[in-house]
Amino acid sequence: MVFLSTAVAILAALVLADLALTAAVVRRLRETEMKLIDMNSPPASGLPLGAAIPEFTAPSGQISRADLAGSPTLIGFFSAGCRHCPGQAAKLADRAEEIASGGVRVVSFLTAPEESTEDLGPTLRKAGLLVMDDTPSAVMAAFQVQGTPTFVMFGADGRLAARSHDLGEVLSSR
């Protein structure tokens, strides 16, 4: 009987040690996951909430700051080769009717060499005005966009109301 009690006590100690080690491993995995998410997430737009629409004119002359005055505007920034851009562009195209019915104008800027626009161009045209640029965009610099995709939502007052790399987050903040 003493042998059985000793075996149970040793087994209980081993189980408790295993639980403690498992908890430590799970905690370390969660910490590592958060670091990976931070490393893989593109940086947020630099414009602070409440900022006015910056002064800009598209290289093609299609649109400028003056054209956006007085109406809520959702601006999306996309680039060729961006792995998240096709999915976000598809979401934008799918929700274009809903967005427009809310009185929001949609403008997309696509930075891409001319030959690579067939991937995102047709999808973004379904959502609203598409402005093409084959060089690093001065417009992106004006809006302080540091990664794509980036969405910025301006209210009718011309102030930044929301920004995100995810369309759903920007639309849910309205």
N, C-alpha and C positions, 0 to 999 in steps of 0.2 A: 503494500500500500504506500509506503514511503517513496518507493521508486516512481509510482504513478503520480504522486503529488509533485515530486521534483520535476518530472517530465512536463506536467501541465504548467508549472511555474516557469520553466525554461521556454516552453512554447509560447506562453503569454508574453514573456519578455521579448522574444523574437518578433512576435506579431506587432507589439508596440513599437519596436525599433523600425520595423518595416513601414508602419504607418507614418512614423516621423520622417523617414527618408522619402517616402512617396509624397508627402505634403511639401517637403523641401524641393523636390524635383518639379512638382506642379507649379509651385510659386515661381521657380526659376524659369520655367517654360512660359508662364504668363508675362514675366518681365521681358523676356526675349521677344515674345510676340509683339508687345507694345513698342519695343525698340525697332523692330522690323517694320511695323506700320508707320512709325515716324520717319524712318529712312526712305520708305517707298512712296510716301505721300508727297505730292508736289507742294511747293510753298504756296501760301495764300496770296491773293492779290494784295498789293501794297496800299491801295486806296483805303483810307479809313471810312467806316460807316459814317454817313452824313456829309461826306465830301461832295462837292459840286462836280458835275460832268466836266472833265478837263477839256481844254481847248484842243481840237484836233480837226484834221481834214484827211480823209482817206486818200492814199496815193492816186487813186483813179479819179478822185474828185466826186465820187458817187454820193458821199455823205459827209457831213461835218457836224460840229456841235450845234450849230444853229438849226439844223434839220430835226434835232431831237427835242427841242424846247416844247414844253407844254403837254407832253404825253408820257405816260409810263413807258419805259423802254428796257427790254432785256437784251443784253449784248453778250454774245458767246464768242470766245476766242478759241480757235482750233489750229492744229498744225499737222502737216503730213508726217507720218511716221510715229505719231503719238499713239500709244497702245490703248489709251482710254477714250480717245476722241471718237472713234466710230460708234461705240456704244452710247455715248452721251449725245452725239449728233442724231442717232436714230430715236432716242427718247425725245429730243427736241422736235424732230419732224412729226413724231406720233402725237405730241401734245400741242402742236402748232395751232390747231383750230381752237382748242380750249383756251390757250393763251391769248389768241387774237380776240376771242369772244369776251375776254375780260378787259379789252381796251388797251392791251399791252402790245407795243410794236416790238418786233424781233429783228435784230441785226446780227449777222454772223460774220466774223473776220476769219479768213482761212489763209494762213501763211504756208505756201507750198510752191514748189517749182511747178510750172505750167503742166508738165507731163504727169504729175502725180495727183491732179485734182479730180480725176474720175472716181476716186474712192469716196471722198467726202462731199465733193461739190454738189452732185445731184440730190443727196440727202438733205444738205443744208439749204438748198434752194426751195425745198418744200416747206421750210419753216418760216421763211421771210426773206428779207434782203440779204444777199451774200456779197461780200466784198472780198475780192481775191488780192493777194499780195505775194509776190515771189521772192521777197527779201525779208530779212528780219524787220518787223513792222514798227514804224514810228508811232503808230496808233497804240500798239501794245505797250510801248514805252510810256506814252501819255497816260494810259490807264494803269500803269505800274504792274502789268501782268507778268508774272515770273514763271508761269508754267501753264501748260494746256492739258485738258480743257479748263477754261475758267469762264464762269458766268458772273456778270454783274447786273444787278437790277436797280434802275433809277426810277424814282417816283416822278409824278407829274411836276413836282417842284424842282426837279433836276438834281436831287440829292441821292447819294448812294444808299439804298435801302437794304440790300443784301448782296453777298458775294460768296461763291463757293466753287469747288471743282465738280460738284454734283448738281445737276439741274433740279432734282427733287428737293434738295435743301433750299435752293434759292426760291423756288415756287412756293414751298410751304411757309416761308417767312412773310409772304404777302398778307 
